Amino acid sequence: MRHLPAFLLGIFLSLPIITSAYVPDDPYGTTVTETAEVIAIVSTGDETIPGTSTISHEQVLRATVISGPDKGQIVSVKNDYSDVKVGDRFLIVKQTYQNGDTTYFLQDVDRRSGLLVFSILGAVLVIVFAGMIGLRALFSLGISIAAIICILLPLLIKGLPPVPIAVAVSTLILF
């Protein structure tokens, strides 16, 4: 019971690594999420949102796509999400419309490296404070996550009944 806080901290720090954003299918074209790095800030400015008195800060960026189908391309990205600077990595959404036009916009700042560092730190802390019990707990956590991702989710996506599948996977995880 005294190791419960360290165990919960490990779970809390490792969950963001295994989750990802869901971008739904767009009936008006296709969307692809890619990672990019800012190479230049073309312009910045403030703009009033029509119909309101709210001021929105906007940047136009030049970025190099570093992952995905457009890897290596330099693209122009409209950013009204948050201020970024040269060298920052972020996730972009490539929207390709049915008429062939393509638009890139900033979806979120890429936080995967920071999340990975904190997850590793959390695992190390669990092992330091709980020793072999902590290591076994992390191993069990990994097996549980793998069972959910590799068994439960694919079966649910296929449309099988959720309650019996969840009970079966839970029983498998328990033993």
C-alpha positions in Angstrom: 0.0 0.0 0.0 2.9 2.4 0.6 4.0 2.0 -3.0 0.6 3.0 -4.4 1.5 6.7 -4.9 4.6 5.8 -6.9 2.6 3.3 -9.0 -0.2 5.8 -9.7 2.5 8.4 -10.7 3.9 5.9 -13.1 0.5 5.2 -14.7 -0.3 8.9 -14.8 3.0 9.8 -16.5 2.9 6.9 -19.0 -0.7 7.3 -20.3 0.0 10.3 -22.6 2.6 8.3 -24.5 0.1 5.6 -25.6 -2.7 8.0 -26.5 -3.0 10.1 -29.6 -5.3 12.7 -31.1 -8.2 11.4 -33.2 -8.9 13.4 -36.4 -12.2 12.3 -37.9 -12.6 11.7 -41.6 -13.7 14.8 -43.5 -16.4 14.3 -46.1 -15.1 17.3 -48.0 -11.7 15.9 -48.7 -8.8 14.2 -46.9 -6.8 15.2 -43.8 -3.4 14.0 -42.8 -1.6 14.9 -39.6 2.2 15.3 -40.0 5.0 16.7 -37.9 6.8 19.9 -39.0 9.5 22.3 -37.8 9.4 26.0 -38.1 12.2 27.4 -40.4 10.9 31.0 -40.6 8.1 33.3 -39.4 6.8 35.0 -42.5 4.4 37.4 -40.7 2.6 38.1 -37.5 -0.4 40.2 -36.7 -3.6 40.7 -34.8 -7.0 40.2 -36.4 -10.5 40.9 -35.0 -12.7 37.9 -35.4 -15.7 39.0 -37.5 -18.9 39.6 -35.5 -17.1 39.8 -32.2 -14.7 42.2 -30.5 -12.3 39.3 -29.9 -8.7 39.9 -31.1 -6.9 36.8 -32.5 -3.1 36.7 -32.8 -2.1 35.0 -36.1 1.2 33.9 -37.6 2.1 32.7 -41.1 5.0 30.2 -40.9 7.4 28.4 -43.3 8.0 24.9 -42.0 9.8 21.8 -43.1 7.6 18.6 -42.9 9.7 16.1 -40.9 7.3 13.1 -40.9 4.4 11.8 -43.0 3.8 11.6 -46.7 5.1 15.1 -47.4 8.5 14.6 -45.5 11.1 17.1 -46.7 8.7 19.6 -48.2 8.7 23.2 -47.2 5.1 24.4 -46.6 3.3 27.6 -45.5 1.3 27.1 -42.3 -1.3 29.5 -40.9 -1.2 29.5 -37.1 -3.7 31.1 -34.8 -3.3 28.5 -32.1 -0.2 29.6 -30.1 2.9 31.6 -30.7 5.8 29.4 -32.0 9.4 30.4 -32.8 12.0 29.2 -35.2 13.0 25.6 -34.4 9.8 24.6 -32.7 8.2 21.3 -33.7 4.5 21.0 -34.0 1.8 18.9 -35.5 0.2 20.2 -38.7 -3.0 19.0 -40.5 -2.8 18.9 -44.3 -6.3 19.4 -45.6 -6.7 18.4 -49.3 -10.0 19.5 -50.7 -12.0 17.7 -53.4 -11.0 20.4 -56.0 -7.3 19.6 -55.3 -6.4 22.7 -53.2 -4.2 22.0 -50.1 -4.1 23.9 -46.9 -1.8 23.4 -43.9 -2.7 24.5 -40.4 -1.1 24.1 -37.0 -3.0 21.5 -34.8 -0.8 21.4 -31.7 2.7 21.8 -30.4 4.7 18.5 -30.5 5.1 17.4 -26.9 6.1 13.8 -27.5 9.7 14.2 -26.5 8.8 15.8 -23.2 6.1 13.2 -22.5 8.6 10.5 -23.2 11.2 12.0 -20.8 8.6 12.3 -18.0 7.3 8.7 -18.6 10.8 7.3 -18.4 11.4 9.4 -15.3 8.2 8.1 -13.8 9.2 4.5 -14.5 12.7 5.0 -13.0 11.1 6.5 -9.9 8.8 3.5 -9.5 11.7 1.2 -9.8 13.8 3.2 -7.4 11.2 3.5 -4.7 9.5 0.1 -5.2 12.4 -2.0 -6.4 11.6 -5.4 -8.0 7.9 -5.0 -7.0 7.8 -1.8 -9.0 9.5 -3.4 -12.0 7.0 -6.2 -11.9 4.2 -3.6 -11.6 5.5 -1.8 -14.7 5.7 -5.1 -16.6 2.2 -5.9 -15.6 1.1 -2.5 -16.7 2.7 -3.0 -20.1 1.0 -6.4 -20.5 -2.3 -4.8 -19.6 -1.9 -2.0 -22.1 -0.8 -4.4 -24.8 -3.9 -6.6 -24.2 -6.2 -3.6 -24.4 -4.5 -2.3 -27.6 -3.9 -5.6 -29.4 -6.9 -7.6 -28.3 -9.8 -5.5 -26.9 -9.7 -2.5 -29.3 -9.5 -4.5 -32.5 -12.4 -6.8 -31.4 -14.5 -3.8 -30.5 -13.7 -2.1 -33.8 -14.9 -5.3 -35.6 -18.2 -4.8 -33.9 -18.2 -7.8 -31.5 -20.3 -7.4 -28.3 -18.4 -5.2 -25.9 -19.4 -6.7 -22.5 -18.3 -10.3 -23.1 -15.1 -9.1 -24.8 -14.3 -6.7 -22.0 -14.9 -9.4 -19.4 -12.7 -11.9 -21.3 -9.8 -9.4 -21.7 -10.1 -8.3 -18.1 -9.9 -11.9 -17.0 -6.9 -12.4 -19.2 -5.2 -9.4 -17.7 -6.1 -10.6 -14.2 -4.2 -13.8 -14.7 
